[in-house]
Amino acid sequence: MIQFLNVLQLVLYIGGLALVGQAILYAIVGNKRETNMFYQLFVVLNKPWTSVAKLISPKMVAERHIPVVAFCVVSVLYIAVTLAKIEHCVAIGMVGCK
C-alpha cells in the first residue's frame, strides 16, 4: 500500500512541476511559445492533466485557463494522497514508512 501511495504521489508531483514549468515558460516566451520546443514538451507532458481538467470544468471556462484548473486538481490530489499516506503510516505504526 505504501509503495502505491509513493508512486501516486510521485506522479502527481511530476505533473505539478510540469504545470509550473509550462506556466513559467508561458510568461517568459510570450507569443512565440507555439514554436518553443520546451514549451511544446510541457504541453505534451501535461496533456493528461489538462484533459481531466477540461472534462471536469464547466464549458464557460476559457481554454487558456484550463492549465490553471489542472494545476488546482493536481494540487488537491497531491494533498489528498499525502494525507492518505500519513494516515496509513500512523495506522501501521510507522513500520516501513520513511
MOPAC internal coordinates of N, CA, C and O (Angstrom, degrees):
PM7 1SCF
backbone

  N    0.0000 0     0.00 0     0.00 0    0    0    0
  C    1.4506 1     0.00 0     0.00 0    1    0    0
  C    1.5295 1   111.09 1     0.00 0    2    1    0
  O    1.2310 1   120.64 1   137.92 1    3    2    1
  N    1.3368 1   116.38 1   -42.08 1    3    2    1
  C    1.4617 1   119.49 1  -177.95 1    5    3    2
  C    1.5237 1   110.95 1   -67.22 1    6    5    3
  O    1.2310 1   120.13 1   146.35 1    7    6    5
  N    1.3386 1   117.35 1   -33.65 1    7    6    5
  C    1.4661 1   119.76 1   177.83 1    9    7    6
  C    1.5181 1   111.14 1   -67.53 1   10    9    7
  O    1.2310 1   120.62 1   139.88 1   11   10    9
  N    1.3317 1   116.43 1   -40.12 1   11   10    9
  C    1.4608 1   120.26 1   177.39 1   13   11   10
  C    1.5320 1   110.52 1   -61.58 1   14   13   11
  O    1.2310 1   120.34 1   135.43 1   15   14   13
  N    1.3308 1   116.96 1   -44.57 1   15   14   13
  C    1.4606 1   120.64 1   179.17 1   17   15   14
  C    1.5299 1   111.55 1   -65.54 1   18   17   15
  O    1.2310 1   120.51 1   143.24 1   19   18   17
  N    1.3384 1   116.63 1   -36.76 1   19   18   17
  C    1.4609 1   119.97 1   176.98 1   21   19   18
  C    1.5274 1   111.74 1   -64.17 1   22   21   19
  O    1.2310 1   120.50 1   136.10 1   23   22   21
  N    1.3203 1   116.64 1   -43.90 1   23   22   21
  C    1.4659 1   120.88 1   179.69 1   25   23   22
  C    1.5311 1   110.44 1   -65.41 1   26   25   23
  O    1.2310 1   120.69 1   136.24 1   27   26   25
  N    1.3201 1   116.28 1   -43.76 1   27   26   25
  C    1.4608 1   120.13 1   178.62 1   29   27   26
  C    1.5252 1   111.22 1   -62.70 1   30   29   27
  O    1.2310 1   120.50 1   138.59 1   31   30   29
  N    1.3081 1   116.66 1   -41.41 1   31   30   29
  C    1.4575 1   121.06 1   178.27 1   33   31   30
  C    1.5380 1   110.57 1   -64.21 1   34   33   31
  O    1.2310 1   120.15 1   139.84 1   35   34   33
  N    1.3161 1   117.32 1   -40.16 1   35   34   33
  C    1.4556 1   121.44 1   178.78 1   37   35   34
  C    1.5268 1   111.68 1   -64.94 1   38   37   35
  O    1.2310 1   120.24 1   136.99 1   39   38   37
  N    1.3288 1   117.15 1   -43.01 1   39   38   37
  C    1.4665 1   120.83 1   178.95 1   41   39   38
  C    1.5313 1   110.18 1   -62.32 1   42   41   39
  O    1.2310 1   120.39 1   137.37 1   43   42   41
  N    1.3171 1   116.85 1   -42.63 1   43   42   41
  C    1.4656 1   120.32 1   178.72 1   45   43   42
  C    1.5228 1   111.40 1   -67.45 1   46   45   43
  O    1.2310 1   120.11 1   142.88 1   47   46   45
  N    1.3126 1   117.40 1   -37.12 1   47   46   45
  C    1.4559 1   121.55 1   178.64 1   49   47   46
  C    1.5291 1   110.91 1   -64.15 1   50   49   47
  O    1.2310 1   120.59 1   135.19 1   51   50   49
  N    1.3237 1   116.47 1   -44.81 1   51   50   49
  C    1.4640 1   120.66 1   178.71 1   53   51   50
  C    1.5267 1   110.36 1   -63.98 1   54   53   51
  O    1.2310 1   120.69 1   138.39 1   55   54   53
  N    1.3307 1   116.28 1   -41.61 1   55   54   53
  C    1.4654 1   120.04 1   177.54 1   57   55   54
  C    1.5231 1   112.27 1   -61.96 1   58   57   55
  O    1.2310 1   120.46 1   137.97 1   59   58   57
  N    1.3198 1   116.72 1   -42.03 1   59   58   57
  C    1.4626 1   120.46 1   178.92 1   61   59   58
  C    1.5205 1   111.97 1   -64.74 1   62   61   59
  O    1.2310 1   120.61 1   136.87 1   63   62   61
  N    1.3298 1   116.44 1   -43.13 1   63   62   61
  C    1.4623 1   119.32 1   178.45 1   65   63   62
  C    1.5286 1   112.09 1   -66.45 1   66   65   63
  O    1.2310 1   120.32 1   144.49 1   67   66   65
  N    1.3194 1   117.00 1   -35.51 1   67   66   65
  C    1.4658 1   119.94 1   177.34 1   69   67   66
  C    1.5270 1   110.60 1   -66.55 1   70   69   67
  O    1.2310 1   120.17 1   142.03 1   71   70   69
  N    1.3229 1   117.28 1   -37.97 1   71   70   69
  C    1.4670 1   119.96 1   177.07 1   73   71   70
  C    1.5266 1   111.39 1   -67.36 1   74   73   71
  O    1.2310 1   120.16 1   141.92 1   75   74   73
  N    1.3269 1   117.31 1   -38.08 1   75   74   73
  C    1.4665 1   120.62 1   175.86 1   77   75   74
  C    1.5283 1   110.14 1   -65.10 1   78   77   75
  O    1.2310 1   120.31 1   137.74 1   79   78   77
  N    1.3208 1   117.01 1   -42.26 1   79   78   77
  C    1.4613 1   120.85 1   177.39 1   81   79   78
  C    1.5159 1   112.32 1   -61.35 1   82   81   79
  O    1.2310 1   120.47 1   139.41 1   83   82   81
  N    1.3240 1   116.71 1   -40.59 1   83   82   81
  C    1.4665 1   120.43 1   177.68 1   85   83   82
  C    1.5246 1   110.03 1   -64.59 1   86   85   83
  O    1.2310 1   119.71 1   140.58 1   87   86   85
  N    1.3178 1   118.17 1   -39.42 1   87   86   85
  C    1.4607 1   121.14 1   179.50 1   89   87   86
  C    1.5300 1   111.31 1   -66.17 1   90   89   87
  O    1.2310 1   120.43 1   140.25 1   91   90   89
  N    1.3274 1   116.78 1   -39.75 1   91   90   89
  C    1.4646 1   120.00 1   178.80 1   93   91   90
  C    1.5214 1   110.55 1   -64.96 1   94   93   91
  O    1.2310 1   120.65 1   135.22 1   95   94   93
  N    1.3298 1   116.36 1   -44.78 1   95   94   93
  C    1.4716 1   118.79 1   177.74 1   97   95   94
  C    1.5172 1   111.84 1   -66.39 1   98   97   95
  O    1.2310 1   119.96 1   146.31 1   99   98   97
  N    1.3243 1   117.69 1   -33.69 1   99   98   97
  C    1.4666 1   121.40 1   176.56 1  101   99   98
  C    1.5221 1   109.72 1   -58.79 1  102  101   99
  O    1.2310 1   120.57 1   138.87 1  103  102  101
  N    1.3253 1   116.52 1   -41.13 1  103  102  101
  C    1.4608 1   120.64 1  -179.35 1  105  103  102
  C    1.5272 1   112.24 1   -75.55 1  106  105  103
  O    1.2310 1   120.24 1   142.04 1  107  106  105
  N    1.3168 1   117.15 1   -37.96 1  107  106  105
  C    1.4662 1   120.16 1  -175.58 1  109  107  106
  C    1.5218 1   112.00 1   -77.21 1  110  109  107
  O    1.2310 1   120.16 1   131.74 1  111  110  109
  N    1.3234 1   117.30 1   -48.26 1  111  110  109
  C    1.4668 1   121.46 1  -171.73 1  113  111  110
  C    1.5239 1   112.07 1   -76.61 1  114  113  111
  O    1.2310 1   120.16 1   143.03 1  115  114  113
  N    1.3227 1   117.29 1   -36.97 1  115  114  113
  C    1.4633 1   120.06 1   178.51 1  117  115  114
  C    1.5144 1   112.62 1    77.98 1  118  117  115
  O    1.2310 1   121.06 1    46.73 1  119  118  117
  N    1.3226 1   115.57 1  -133.27 1  119  118  117
  C    1.4659 1   120.87 1  -174.07 1  121  119  118
  C    1.5237 1   113.44 1   -72.06 1  122  121  119
  O    1.2310 1   119.93 1   162.47 1  123  122  121
  N    1.3155 1   117.74 1   -17.53 1  123  122  121
  C    1.4675 1   120.77 1  -178.48 1  125  123  122
  C    1.5211 1   112.27 1   -89.16 1  126  125  123
  O    1.2310 1   120.14 1  -164.37 1  127  126  125
  N    1.3273 1   117.33 1    15.63 1  127  126  125
  C    1.4728 1   120.10 1  -176.30 1  129  127  126
  C    1.5247 1   112.31 1   -67.40 1  130  129  127
  O    1.2310 1   119.58 1   152.58 1  131  130  129
  N    1.3117 1   118.40 1   -27.42 1  131  130  129
  C    1.4647 1   120.50 1  -179.95 1  133  131  130
  C    1.5211 1   112.35 1   -68.94 1  134  133  131
  O    1.2310 1   119.80 1   159.97 1  135  134  133
  N    1.3273 1   117.98 1   -20.03 1  135  134  133
  C    1.4661 1   121.19 1   178.11 1  137  135  134
  C    1.5234 1   111.77 1  -102.84 1  138  137  135
  O    1.2310 1   119.80 1   176.55 1  139  138  137
  N    1.3130 1   117.98 1    -3.45 1  139  138  137
  C    1.4602 1   121.67 1  -179.65 1  141  139  138
  C    1.5226 1   109.73 1   -81.62 1  142  141  139
  O    1.2310 1   121.01 1   -55.60 1  143  142  141
  N    1.3252 1   115.68 1   124.40 1  143  142  141
  C    1.4598 1   121.12 1  -175.84 1  145  143  142
  C    1.5324 1   111.79 1   -64.49 1  146  145  143
  O    1.2310 1   120.03 1   139.11 1  147  146  145
  N    1.3296 1   117.54 1   -40.89 1  147  146  145
  C    1.4546 1   120.43 1  -177.62 1  149  147  146
  C    1.5268 1   111.59 1   -70.71 1  150  149  147
  O    1.2310 1   120.31 1   144.71 1  151  150  149
  N    1.3238 1   117.01 1   -35.29 1  151  150  149
  C    1.4635 1   119.64 1   176.18 1  153  151  150
  C    1.5294 1   109.60 1   -64.75 1  154  153  151
  O    1.2310 1   120.25 1   138.45 1  155  154  153
  N    1.3074 1   117.13 1   -41.55 1  155  154  153
  C    1.4694 1   121.05 1   178.27 1  157  155  154
  C    1.5275 1   111.28 1   -64.31 1  158  157  155
  O    1.2310 1   120.26 1   144.95 1  159  158  157
  N    1.3371 1   117.11 1   -35.05 1  159  158  157
  C    1.4604 1   120.87 1   175.79 1  161  159  158
  C    1.5230 1   110.33 1   -62.62 1  162  161  159
  O    1.2310 1   120.33 1   136.37 1  163  162  161
  N    1.3355 1   116.98 1   -43.63 1  163  162  161
  C    1.4603 1   120.61 1   177.69 1  165  163  162
  C    1.5320 1   111.40 1   -65.24 1  166  165  163
  O    1.2310 1   120.11 1   143.68 1  167  166  165
  N    1.3200 1   117.39 1   -36.32 1  167  166  165
  C    1.4695 1   120.30 1   177.03 1  169  167  166
  C    1.5231 1   110.41 1   -61.55 1  170  169  167
  O    1.2310 1   120.48 1   137.37 1  171  170  169
  N    1.3305 1   116.69 1   -42.63 1  171  170  169
  C    1.4680 1   120.78 1   179.33 1  173  171  170
  C    1.5336 1   110.46 1   -67.26 1  174  173  171
  O    1.2310 1   120.15 1   136.93 1  175  174  173
  N    1.3341 1   117.32 1   -43.07 1  175  174  173
  C    1.4661 1   120.72 1   179.29 1  177  175  174
  C    1.5233 1   112.24 1   -63.23 1  178  177  175
  O    1.2310 1   120.61 1   146.04 1  179  178  177
  N    1.3216 1   116.44 1   -33.96 1  179  178  177
  C    1.4573 1   121.10 1  -175.55 1  181  179  178
  C    1.5253 1   113.76 1   -92.74 1  182  181  179
  O    1.2310 1   120.03 1  -179.18 1  183  182  181
  N    1.3099 1   117.55 1     0.82 1  183  182  181
  C    1.4694 1   121.07 1  -178.54 1  185  183  182
  C    1.5308 1   112.86 1   -55.37 1  186  185  183
  O    1.2310 1   118.44 1   135.50 1  187  186  185
  N    1.3388 1   120.58 1   -44.50 1  187  186  185
  C    1.4735 1   118.52 1   178.81 1  189  187  186
  C    1.5243 1   112.44 1   -61.55 1  190  189  187
  O    1.2310 1   120.36 1   139.37 1  191  190  189
  N    1.3335 1   116.92 1   -40.63 1  191  190  189
  C    1.4703 1   120.05 1  -178.17 1  193  191  190
  C    1.5208 1   111.61 1   -70.48 1  194  193  191
  O    1.2310 1   120.47 1   139.13 1  195  194  193
  N    1.3294 1   116.70 1   -40.87 1  195  194  193
  C    1.4626 1   118.66 1   179.51 1  197  195  194
  C    1.5304 1   111.11 1   -70.00 1  198  197  195
  O    1.2310 1   120.09 1   148.75 1  199  198  197
  N    1.3136 1   117.44 1   -31.25 1  199  198  197
  C    1.4721 1   119.90 1   176.57 1  201  199  198
  C    1.5238 1   111.11 1   -65.87 1  202  201  199
  O    1.2310 1   120.42 1   137.27 1  203  202  201
  N    1.3237 1   116.80 1   -42.73 1  203  202  201
  C    1.4662 1   120.45 1   176.81 1  205  203  202
  C    1.5201 1   110.42 1   -64.31 1  206  205  203
  O    1.2310 1   120.54 1   137.80 1  207  206  205
  N    1.3290 1   116.57 1   -42.20 1  207  206  205
  C    1.4641 1   120.49 1   179.56 1  209  207  206
  C    1.5254 1   111.30 1   -63.62 1  210  209  207
  O    1.2310 1   120.68 1   142.67 1  211  210  209
  N    1.3292 1   116.30 1   -37.33 1  211  210  209
  C    1.4629 1   119.92 1   178.85 1  213  211  210
  C    1.5269 1   111.01 1   -67.66 1  214  213  211
  O    1.2310 1   120.38 1   144.55 1  215  214  213
  N    1.3344 1   116.88 1   -35.45 1  215  214  213
  C    1.4661 1   120.68 1   179.10 1  217  215  214
  C    1.5263 1   112.45 1   -68.22 1  218  217  215
  O    1.2310 1   120.19 1   140.24 1  219  218  217
  N    1.3313 1   117.24 1   -39.76 1  219  218  217
  C    1.4654 1   119.29 1  -174.27 1  221  219  218
  C    1.5279 1   113.44 1   -90.86 1  222  221  219
  O    1.2310 1   119.74 1   166.79 1  223  222  221
  N    1.3195 1   118.10 1   -13.21 1  223  222  221
  C    1.4656 1   119.18 1  -178.94 1  225  223  222
  C    1.5293 1   110.56 1   -89.80 1  226  225  223
  O    1.2310 1   120.57 1   -28.18 1  227  226  225
  N    1.3347 1   116.51 1   151.82 1  227  226  225
  C    1.4683 1   119.46 1   177.90 1  229  227  226
  C    1.5356 1   110.97 1   -66.19 1  230  229  227
  O    1.2310 1   121.14 1   -19.16 1  231  230  229
  N    1.3050 1   115.42 1   160.84 1  231  230  229
  C    1.4744 1   120.61 1  -176.44 1  233  231  230
  C    1.5268 1   112.28 1   -66.91 1  234  233  231
  O    1.2310 1   120.09 1   159.30 1  235  234  233
  N    1.3355 1   117.42 1   -20.70 1  235  234  233
  C    1.4598 1   119.53 1  -177.27 1  237  235  234
  C    1.5358 1   112.89 1   -78.80 1  238  237  235
  O    1.2310 1   120.02 1   172.50 1  239  238  237
  N    1.3203 1   117.57 1    -7.50 1  239  238  237
  C    1.4672 1   120.51 1   176.79 1  241  239  238
  C    1.5305 1   107.71 1   -73.07 1  242  241  239
  O    1.2310 1   121.05 1   -52.13 1  243  242  241
  N    1.3279 1   115.59 1   127.87 1  243  242  241
  C    1.4624 1   120.70 1  -178.21 1  245  243  242
  C    1.5269 1   110.47 1   -66.17 1  246  245  243
  O    1.2310 1   120.88 1   -29.02 1  247  246  245
  N    1.3098 1   115.93 1   150.98 1  247  246  245
  C    1.4627 1   122.15 1  -179.16 1  249  247  246
  C    1.5275 1   111.56 1   -59.64 1  250  249  247
  O    1.2310 1   120.10 1   144.81 1  251  250  249
  N    1.3147 1   117.41 1   -35.19 1  251  250  249
  C    1.4656 1   120.26 1  -178.62 1  253  251  250
  C    1.5263 1   112.86 1   -72.00 1  254  253  251
  O    1.2310 1   120.20 1   165.16 1  255  254  253
  N    1.3384 1   117.22 1   -14.84 1  255  254  253
  C    1.4626 1   121.29 1   179.26 1  257  255  254
  C    1.5329 1   113.00 1   -94.19 1  258  257  255
  O    1.2310 1   119.84 1   173.67 1  259  258  257
  N    1.3065 1   117.92 1    -6.33 1  259  258  257
  C    1.4644 1   121.51 1  -178.40 1  261  259  258
  C    1.5342 1   112.26 1   -60.23 1  262  261  259
  O    1.2310 1   118.71 1   138.47 1  263  262  261
  N    1.3412 1   120.07 1   -41.53 1  263  262  261
  C    1.4733 1   117.98 1   176.84 1  265  263  262
  C    1.5328 1   113.25 1   -62.58 1  266  265  263
  O    1.2310 1   119.66 1   149.28 1  267  266  265
  N    1.3173 1   118.26 1   -30.72 1  267  266  265
  C    1.4589 1   120.98 1   176.79 1  269  267  266
  C    1.5275 1   109.64 1   -67.56 1  270  269  267
  O    1.2310 1   120.67 1   137.59 1  271  270  269
  N    1.3270 1   116.33 1   -42.41 1  271  270  269
  C    1.4641 1   120.71 1   176.46 1  273  271  270
  C    1.5282 1   109.59 1   -62.65 1  274  273  271
  O    1.2310 1   120.42 1   138.37 1  275  274  273
  N    1.3238 1   116.80 1   -41.63 1  275  274  273
  C    1.4681 1   120.71 1   178.69 1  277  275  274
  C    1.5229 1   110.73 1   -61.60 1  278  277  275
  O    1.2310 1   119.95 1   138.92 1  279  278  277
  N    1.3284 1   117.69 1   -41.08 1  279  278  277
  C    1.4604 1   120.31 1   178.26 1  281  279  278
  C    1.5278 1   110.90 1   -63.72 1  282  281  279
  O    1.2310 1   120.31 1   139.58 1  283  282  281
  N    1.3265 1   117.02 1   -40.42 1  283  282  281
  C    1.4629 1   119.92 1   177.84 1  285  283  282
  C    1.5283 1   111.03 1   -63.79 1  286  285  283
  O    1.2310 1   120.11 1   138.61 1  287  286  285
  N    1.3174 1   117.40 1   -41.39 1  287  286  285
  C    1.4700 1   121.57 1   178.69 1  289  287  286
  C    1.5245 1   110.40 1   -63.61 1  290  289  287
  O    1.2310 1   120.43 1   133.69 1  291  290  289
  N    1.3279 1   116.78 1   -46.31 1  291  290  289
  C    1.4607 1   120.81 1  -179.83 1  293  291  290
  C    1.5272 1   110.21 1   -63.65 1  294  293  291
  O    1.2310 1   120.03 1   140.05 1  295  294  293
  N    1.3209 1   117.55 1   -39.95 1  295  294  293
  C    1.4642 1   120.89 1   179.63 1  297  295  294
  C    1.5243 1   111.74 1   -64.03 1  298  297  295
  O    1.2310 1   120.56 1   135.21 1  299  298  297
  N    1.3282 1   116.54 1   -44.79 1  299  298  297
  C    1.4629 1   120.12 1   179.35 1  301  299  298
  C    1.5262 1   110.60 1   -64.65 1  302  301  299
  O    1.2310 1   120.27 1   137.63 1  303  302  301
  N    1.3264 1   117.09 1   -42.37 1  303  302  301
  C    1.4674 1   119.85 1   177.84 1  305  303  302
  C    1.5197 1   111.87 1   -64.59 1  306  305  303
  O    1.2310 1   120.22 1   141.76 1  307  306  305
  N    1.3253 1   117.19 1   -38.24 1  307  306  305
  C    1.4618 1   120.80 1   178.61 1  309  307  306
  C    1.5284 1   110.54 1   -63.21 1  310  309  307
  O    1.2310 1   120.67 1   136.05 1  311  310  309
  N    1.3119 1   116.32 1   -43.95 1  311  310  309
  C    1.4637 1   120.26 1   178.39 1  313  311  310
  C    1.5281 1   110.23 1   -63.80 1  314  313  311
  O    1.2310 1   120.25 1   138.49 1  315  314  313
  N    1.3286 1   117.12 1   -41.51 1  315  314  313
  C    1.4671 1   120.47 1   179.94 1  317  315  314
  C    1.5278 1   111.15 1   -63.91 1  318  317  315
  O    1.2310 1   120.11 1   137.76 1  319  318  317
  N    1.3169 1   117.40 1   -42.24 1  319  318  317
  C    1.4621 1   120.67 1   179.23 1  321  319  318
  C    1.5255 1   110.36 1   -67.58 1  322  321  319
  O    1.2310 1   120.12 1   141.52 1  323  322  321
  N    1.3143 1   117.37 1   -38.48 1  323  322  321
  C    1.4613 1   120.64 1   177.87 1  325  323  322
  C    1.5273 1   110.64 1   -63.22 1  326  325  323
  O    1.2310 1   120.25 1   136.11 1  327  326  325
  N    1.3129 1   117.13 1   -43.89 1  327  326  325
  C    1.4614 1   120.15 1   177.60 1  329  327  326
  C    1.5270 1   111.89 1   -64.69 1  330  329  327
  O    1.2310 1   120.31 1   141.32 1  331  330  329
  N    1.3369 1   117.01 1   -38.68 1  331  330  329
  C    1.4628 1   120.38 1   176.73 1  333  331  330
  C    1.5206 1   110.74 1   -64.78 1  334  333  331
  O    1.2310 1   120.47 1   142.24 1  335  334  333
  N    1.3103 1   116.72 1   -37.76 1  335  334  333
  C    1.4721 1   121.18 1   178.42 1  337  335  334
  C    1.5285 1   110.30 1   -65.73 1  338  337  335
  O    1.2310 1   120.47 1   137.22 1  339  338  337
  N    1.3242 1   116.71 1   -42.78 1  339  338  337
  C    1.4699 1   120.35 1   177.89 1  341  339  338
  C    1.5247 1   110.47 1   -63.04 1  342  341  339
  O    1.2310 1   121.06 1   135.41 1  343  342  341
  N    1.3282 1   115.58 1   -44.59 1  343  342  341
  C    1.4623 1   119.84 1   179.72 1  345  343  342
  C    1.5279 1   111.28 1   -61.76 1  346  345  343
  O    1.2310 1   120.55 1   137.78 1  347  346  345
  N    1.3142 1   116.56 1   -42.22 1  347  346  345
  C    1.4624 1   120.97 1   179.47 1  349  347  346
  C    1.5334 1   110.64 1   -64.24 1  350  349  347
  O    1.2310 1   120.42 1   135.98 1  351  350  349
  N    1.3198 1   116.81 1   -44.02 1  351  350  349
  C    1.4690 1   120.09 1  -179.06 1  353  351  350
  C    1.5243 1   111.58 1   -64.74 1  354  353  351
  O    1.2310 1   120.21 1   141.42 1  355  354  353
  N    1.3131 1   117.20 1   -38.58 1  355  354  353
  C    1.4683 1   120.07 1   178.18 1  357  355  354
  C    1.5275 1   110.03 1   -68.64 1  358  357  355
  O    1.2310 1   120.43 1   142.02 1  359  358  357
  N    1.3249 1   116.78 1   -37.98 1  359  358  357
  C    1.4621 1   120.39 1  -178.27 1  361  359  358
  C    1.5330 1   112.79 1   -66.50 1  362  361  359
  O    1.2310 1   120.48 1   146.15 1  363  362  361
  N    1.3270 1   116.69 1   -33.85 1  363  362  361
  C    1.4681 1   118.98 1  -178.74 1  365  363  362
  C    1.5318 1   111.36 1   -94.42 1  366  365  363
  O    1.2310 1   120.22 1  -173.26 1  367  366  365
  N    1.3135 1   117.19 1     6.74 1  367  366  365
  C    1.4520 1   120.37 1   176.84 1  369  367  366
  C    1.5180 1   113.96 1    76.44 1  370  369  367
  O    1.2310 1   119.92 1  -151.61 1  371  370  369
  N    1.3096 1   117.76 1    28.39 1  371  370  369
  C    1.4586 1   124.34 1   176.79 1  373  371  370
  C    1.5298 1   113.93 1    65.76 1  374  373  371
  O    1.2310 1   120.13 1  -165.53 1  375  374  373
  N    1.3223 1   117.36 1    14.47 1  375  374  373
  C    1.4585 1   121.07 1   178.71 1  377  375  374
  C    1.5378 1   107.25 1   -78.50 1  378  377  375
  O    1.2310 1   120.61 1   -58.83 1  379  378  377
  N    1.3030 1   116.44 1   121.17 1  379  378  377
  C    1.4514 1   120.85 1   179.17 1  381  379  378
  C    1.5164 1   113.93 1    87.08 1  382  381  379
  O    1.2310 1   119.31 1   177.33 1  383  382  381
  N    1.3049 1   118.92 1    -2.67 1  383  382  381
  C    1.4674 1   121.81 1   178.58 1  385  383  382
  C    1.5297 1   109.45 1   -95.07 1  386  385  383
  O    1.2310 1   121.25 1   -37.45 1  387  386  385
  N    1.3010 1   115.22 1   142.55 1  387  386  385
  C    1.4694 1   120.20 1  -179.65 1  389  387  386
  C    1.4926 1   109.05 1  -110.75 1  390  389  387
  O    1.2310 1   120.10 1   180.00 1  391  390  389

